[in-house]
Amino acid sequence: MSKIIGADTTARVETQPRGKIIAYWSVTLLLTAAVMLSGIGQLMQYGGNLELVTNLGYPLYVLTILGIWKVLGAIALVVPGFPRLKEWVHAGIFFLMTGAALSHAFANDYGDYGFHIILPLSYAALNIASWALRPKSRIL
């Protein structure tokens, strides 16, 4: 007499709540757009980027370096797969944005109403939110 063991077992698929997925993609796409546009602006030396860099005392070639890294990082955030690369991109964005805020603070270049401090810190907060909401497939 043969007996099938475990025939009534069902597979459980663990899924994330839909709201969390929507929140993740909303925050991540907003962050990606901000970083991408910022990087393109730096590569084109557009929109006051020259004045910002010279006010901080950095050489102009920093714009090219930061612009390239920002564009590549923004692309890496939305390309499927590569969870370790995405971890590095999130770390890089965090260091970049907090470093920008600190550079402006140390140079006493706060901008109107503290804009040069608040904007990079808000990008850093978006970055933290995107990292915290990431799907399980992107967690190492």
C-alpha positions as CSV (number, residue, x, y, z in Angstrom):
1,M,0.0,0.0,0.0
2,S,1.6,3.2,-1.1
3,K,0.9,6.4,0.6
4,I,1.7,9.9,-0.6
5,I,3.1,12.0,2.1
6,G,2.8,15.7,2.0
7,A,0.4,15.9,-0.9
8,D,-1.8,18.5,0.9
9,T,1.1,20.8,1.5
10,T,0.8,24.2,-0.1
11,A,3.6,26.5,-1.1
12,R,3.6,29.8,0.7
13,V,4.8,32.7,-1.3
14,E,6.0,35.6,0.8
15,T,5.0,38.9,-0.7
16,Q,5.4,42.4,0.5
17,P,2.4,44.5,1.2
18,R,1.4,46.5,-1.8
19,G,1.6,49.8,0.0
20,K,5.2,49.2,0.9
21,I,6.1,48.4,-2.7
22,I,4.3,51.6,-3.9
23,A,6.1,53.6,-1.2
24,Y,9.5,52.1,-2.2
25,W,9.1,52.8,-5.9
26,S,7.7,56.3,-5.3
27,V,10.6,57.3,-3.0
28,T,13.2,55.5,-5.2
29,L,12.0,57.1,-8.4
30,L,12.0,60.6,-6.8
31,L,15.5,60.0,-5.4
32,T,16.7,58.7,-8.8
33,A,15.2,61.6,-10.7
34,A,16.8,64.1,-8.3
35,V,20.2,62.5,-8.4
36,M,20.1,62.0,-12.2
37,L,19.1,65.7,-12.8
38,S,21.7,66.9,-10.4
39,G,24.4,64.8,-12.0
40,I,23.4,66.0,-15.5
41,G,23.4,69.6,-14.3
42,Q,26.9,69.1,-12.9
43,L,28.2,67.5,-16.0
44,M,26.8,70.4,-18.1
45,Q,28.0,72.9,-15.5
46,Y,24.5,74.3,-15.5
47,G,22.3,76.2,-13.0
48,G,24.8,77.8,-10.7
49,N,26.9,74.7,-10.2
50,L,30.1,76.7,-11.0
51,E,29.3,79.3,-8.3
52,L,28.5,76.6,-5.7
53,V,31.8,74.7,-6.3
54,T,33.9,77.9,-6.3
55,N,32.2,79.2,-3.2
56,L,33.2,76.0,-1.4
57,G,36.7,76.2,-2.6
58,Y,36.7,73.0,-4.7
59,P,38.3,72.8,-8.2
60,L,35.9,72.8,-11.1
61,Y,36.8,69.2,-12.2
62,V,34.9,68.0,-9.1
63,L,31.7,68.7,-11.1
64,T,32.7,66.2,-13.7
65,I,33.6,63.5,-11.1
66,L,30.4,64.0,-9.1
67,G,28.2,64.2,-12.2
68,I,29.5,60.9,-13.6
69,W,29.1,59.1,-10.3
70,K,25.6,60.5,-9.8
71,V,24.4,59.5,-13.2
72,L,25.8,56.0,-12.8
73,G,24.4,55.7,-9.3
74,A,20.9,56.8,-10.5
75,I,21.0,54.2,-13.3
76,A,22.2,51.5,-10.8
77,L,19.2,52.2,-8.5
78,V,16.6,51.3,-11.1
79,V,18.3,48.5,-13.0
80,P,17.0,45.1,-11.9
81,G,19.3,42.9,-9.9
82,F,22.7,43.8,-8.5
83,P,21.7,44.1,-4.8
84,R,25.3,44.6,-3.6
85,L,25.8,47.4,-6.1
86,K,22.6,49.1,-4.9
87,E,23.9,48.9,-1.3
88,W,27.0,50.7,-2.4
89,V,25.0,53.3,-4.3
90,H,22.9,54.0,-1.3
91,A,26.0,54.4,0.9
92,G,27.5,56.7,-1.8
93,I,24.5,58.9,-2.0
94,F,24.3,59.2,1.8
95,F,28.0,60.2,2.1
96,L,27.7,62.5,-0.9
97,M,24.7,64.4,0.4
98,T,25.7,64.7,4.0
99,G,29.2,65.7,2.8
100,A,27.6,68.4,0.6
101,A,25.6,69.7,3.6
102,L,28.6,69.8,5.8
103,S,30.8,71.5,3.1
104,H,28.2,74.3,2.8
105,A,27.9,74.6,6.6
106,F,31.7,74.7,7.1
107,A,32.0,77.4,4.3
108,N,29.2,79.4,5.9
109,D,27.3,79.1,2.5
110,Y,23.8,78.4,3.8
111,G,21.9,79.8,0.8
112,D,18.5,81.4,1.1
113,Y,16.7,80.1,4.2
114,G,19.4,77.3,4.6
115,F,18.6,75.9,1.2
116,H,22.2,74.6,0.6
117,I,21.9,72.6,3.8
118,I,18.3,71.5,3.7
119,L,18.2,70.2,0.1
120,P,21.1,67.7,0.4
121,L,19.8,66.5,3.8
122,S,16.4,65.9,2.3
123,Y,18.0,63.9,-0.5
124,A,19.9,61.9,2.2
125,A,16.5,61.3,4.0
126,L,15.0,60.1,0.7
127,N,17.9,57.8,0.3
128,I,17.5,56.3,3.8
129,A,13.7,55.8,3.1
130,S,14.5,54.1,-0.2
131,W,17.0,51.8,1.4
132,A,14.7,51.0,4.3
133,L,11.7,50.2,2.1
134,R,13.7,48.1,-0.4
135,P,12.2,44.7,-1.4
136,K,13.4,41.5,0.1
137,S,15.1,40.6,-3.1
138,R,17.4,43.6,-2.7
139,I,18.4,42.8,0.8
140,L,21.8,41.1,1.2
